[in-house]
Amino acid sequence: MFLVTIIHTYCAISNFAGKYYVVDVGYPLQRGFLKPYSGTRYHLPDFRRGSRPIQGRREIFNQAHSSLRSVIERSFGVWKKKWKILRDMPPYSLTKQRDIVIATMSLHNYIRRHPSRSDTHFRACDEDEHFIYPAGIQRRTGQSNENSGGDHVIGIRVGVDEMVALRDSIADQLHRA
């Protein structure tokens, strides 16, 4: 219920047109949630093992999606390691929490863009491209809701056709590239 309230209240007052959350298969397929194809190879280690080459547009999309999620997880891991307030956000208002996130990400970007300000947390990720801080991994577990009769996570199904078309369009573009 809490998630439904946030999505309907906060997202409704914001302009998120053309912006999407890159989510894993455990999230519902709905407007704003760009998830990988179910039943298709997805995780980067599966692609790295080289047991077989990437085949078809779905695997190409899933490999690109997984790579992007890996970059996001690594960034959040460094970010949460550096600013402990983000690991256990105090019970501030949603507006104040948003401002804290924006402020810490601004500092994160400033430090990252100025290499003269050497930082141990960034260095750990720079030295090992597969390194992820444990605090940065927050995955939802569960099964895909893509083909279910209803989304029990959110309670609504909105924009499914839109997201399927977007995902297919991206997959086609990647396949042609």
C-alpha positions, 0 to 999 in steps of 0.5 A, a space after each residue: 500500500 505504501 508503494 502504491 501511495 508513493 507512485 500515485 502521489 509523488 509520481 503523479 505530480 512530477 513529469 517523468 515522461 521519457 524517463 524509466 527505472 531500470 529494474 530487475 525481473 522481480 518488478 511488475 511490468 508497468 509504465 516507467 519500469 524498464 525490465 529485462 525479458 523474462 526467460 532469457 539469459 540476463 546476468 553479466 556472469 552468464 554472458 562472460 562465461 562465453 558458453 555460447 554467443 549472445 543470440 537474438 535481440 532479447 539477449 542483446 537487450 538483456 545484456 545491455 540492461 544488465 550492464 547498465 544495472 551493474 553500473 547503477 549498483 556500483 554507483 549506489 554502492 560507492 554513494 552509500 559507503 561514502 554517505 551513511 545517511 543514505 543507508 538508513 535514511 532518518 524519518 524525514 519528509 519525502 521532500 527533505 529525503 529528496 534534497 539529501 539524495 540530490 545533495 549527496 549525489 551532487 557531492 559524489 559527482 563533484 568528487 568524481 569529476 575532479 580526479 585531484 581529489 583522490 577518493 578511496 571508495 572510487 579507487 576501489 571501483 576503478 581498480 576492479 570493474 566488477 567490484 560492488 560494495 555490499 551496501 550497494 546491492 539491494 535486489 528484490 526477489 520474487 517472480 516476474 509479474 509480466 504475465 500474471 493476472 495482476 500486479 500484487 506488488 503495486 496493485 495496478 497494471 498501467 502502461 504495460 503495452 507502452 513498456 513492452 513496445 519501448 523495450 522491443 524498440 530498444 531491443 530492435 535498435 541494439 540488434 541492428 547496431 
